[in-house]
Amino acid sequence: MRIELAKTAGFCPGVKRAVNMVEMAAKSGNPTVTYGPIIHNRHVVDRFASMGVHEVSHFSDVKPGTHVIIRSHGVSRAVYEGLREQGAIIEDATCPFVKRIHEIVSEAEQRGRICLIIGVRSHPEVEAIAGWCREPYVFETAEELTNWLQEDPARQKWPLIIVSQTTSTEKLWKNCTETIKKLCTNCEIFDTICSATEKRQSEAAQLAQRCESMIVIGDRKSSNTKRLKEICLESCSDTCLVDSAADLETVRYTGKLSVGITAGASTPEWIIKEVYKNMSDEIKNEAVVEEAVEAVAAETVEPAVEETAPVVEAPAESVEAAAPEAPEAPVAPAGEETFDQLLEQYDKSLNTGDKVTGIVTAINANDVAVDLGTKHAGYIAYSEISDDPNAKPEEMFHVGQEIEVYVIRVNDGDGTVQLSKKKLDAQKNWDDMEKACEEKTVVEGYITEQNKGGVVASVKGIRVFIPASQTGIPKDGDMSVLVKTNQKLRITEVNRQRKRVVGSIKAVAQEARKAAAEKIWNEIEVGKKYTGVVKSLPKFGAFVDIGGVDGLVHVSELSWSRVKEPSDVVSIGDEIEVYVIGFDPEKKKISLGYKTDETNPWTIFTNNYAVGDVVNVKIVKLMTFGAFAEIIPGIDGLIHISQIADRRIDKPEDVLSEGQNVDVKITAIDTERKRISLSIRALLEDNYAPADEDDYED
């Protein structure tokens, strides 16, 4: 039997940090408790209890001056506040990943967002996360989330934020986020599954695929341990969960060819070693028994035939007939290889540069094992997997997958062969590049750098030079804005021998703009609205790109108020809503409008003010007959000289000055001539008017 232990089994960094904090506190001699079990493992909790560190379940149980270590799963905001009020000395062992979730949901709450949590409702980590939100919603399945969103469609427009329990599965999170993206219009998504958890679960899944039996070690209350078991069961039906080595008595694993072992993030190293050692010892004992049985079987043989047994001779003529016929060479069923063919394949020699096909048998820490069907063991080093530095082997391959690779080195002495996936991909990519150039197809590239003559893009790992004139950036413009962006381009030149490829972003942009322009001219009509981008600002207005065609917003159409410069209203690069006033298909000219009835100052005034209203206005102009005052931007009213004071005045400047703010009463609105009469005097008379007789007491 082969026993394989997962490399990521045991304490994760967050758990290790929490356990170390408790151990240091226990040795310090200070009165110390943990808020809840420090981690989900009873053996660890019992060990700390024997060292004098017990757990409390409520902050009211804490005495002033006591050191309180917050559990790795975290606690709510209310618990922190309660502990401070009790006078506790807080030592926070919350996992940094969990702490980050608290910060995310707390900050989102301040912005008015509603928190959705994917996880187990009763789990302390989820309870803690919920304790940092006013009104959180928790979902254990994607179905629950879908039903909640669909039972009230208004929820799909809420300002939402979604996070996950750190130990949730990637499958559950993916299902939930797909639901959110499909149904919701205003949701922020934060993938908060712990990276250590993802790696542990991925490795457990791969281990379960290649082992006949799986043993998961951990506390039965541990969420991540339960999920490990679920993941292993998907590939290995013979999966058992054990709390410690004592549980091995109930597990049948002897007789298996391979057994995999993994452990939850809260499982201490000493328990893992104990389980591994007990299994190894039992396997050794089993092997000794098997050897003894084989030895006994070898001594038990059939009795020898007596030498005196009679010999019967067959007639001569019947000898040929009695002789057994030579067996025919075996014939393989259709579609299958014969033994000779398989043997020939096994003995086949491999040479550097060969292109071969194999089956992925394992994804190891530093390489991928590949069965080539020969006597050589094939390996792809991670450096030979892809040119992409962010490529993840576990995402690119799976056990049982058939792949094509290049042979880069053969070692007949060791019986190994080094393989390369990226070299084969590179050859195919060059083929694709030549094809794209011939067929003038559009490809996508990532701009990696800027140089003196242009920019460089990476297309399927191949370096593509894009001259400055083909970047689409105006002459003397800043090409650095393209760096670290994805761009569509056309391949214009390929020289495989010199490893030179030239491309053009401008060609794709021009074609796209031409297609967009044709669509606009086919569908354009007066009054149609477009969202455009301001491209330039001449003295007479603003040119706006409405998606392939530039239209002009004349300066008179920019604002209801008088405009000195177009830049007083809009700036280059602004995205604005415009509508078509007129167009000439032959001259390819379009007149656009920007000001609308909704922004008309007169409309705004009449919708919000009426005769009799008292408003605060700004004196903008003094005349011999009165004063003009701004009510709202773009709307002025007249205060006649007779309405400036409750006494006779010779000229308005005796009472008022330009720029002064005063309260006035609206006395008349002439809708046809759009004139407004204002009065300070009327307001003064209202304030000094005699009271009614009813206002006086007897």
Buried (B, 14 or more C-beta within 10 A) or exposed (E): BEBBBBEBBBBBBBBBBBBEBBBEBBEEEEBBBBBBBBBBBBBBBEBBEEBEBEBBEEBEEBEEEBBBBBBBBBBBEEBBEBBEEBEBBBBBBBBEBBBBBBEBBBEBBEEEBBBBBBBBEEBBBBBBBBBBBEEBBBBBEBEBBBEBBEEEEEBBEBBBBBBBBBBBBBEBBEBBBEBBEEBBEEBBBEEBBBEBBBBBBBBBBBBBBBBBBBBBBBBBBBBBBBBBBBBBBEBBEBBBBBBBBEBBEEBEBEEBEBBBBBBBBBBBEEBBEBBBEBBEEBBEEEEEEEEEEEEEEEEEEEEEEEEEEEEEEEEEEEEEEEEEEEEEEEEEEEEEEEEEEEEEEEEBEBEEEBEBEBBBBBBEEEBBBBEBBBBBBBBBBBEBBBBBEEEEBBEBBEBEEEBEBBBBEBEEEEEBBBBBBBBBBBEEBBEBBBEBBEEEEEBEBBBEBBEEEBBBBBBBEBBBBBBBEBBBBEEEEEBEEBEEEEBBBBBBEBEEEEEEBBBBBBBBBEBBBEEBBEEBBEEBEEEEEBEBBBEEBEEEBBBBBBBBBBBBBBBEBBBBEEBEEBEEBBEEEEEBEBBBBEBEEEEEEBBBBBBEEEEBBBEBBBEEBEEEEEBEBBBEEBEEEBBBBBBBEBBBBBBBBEBBBEEEEEEBEEBBEEEBEBEBBBBEBEEEEEEBBBBBBBBBEEEEEEEEEEEEEE
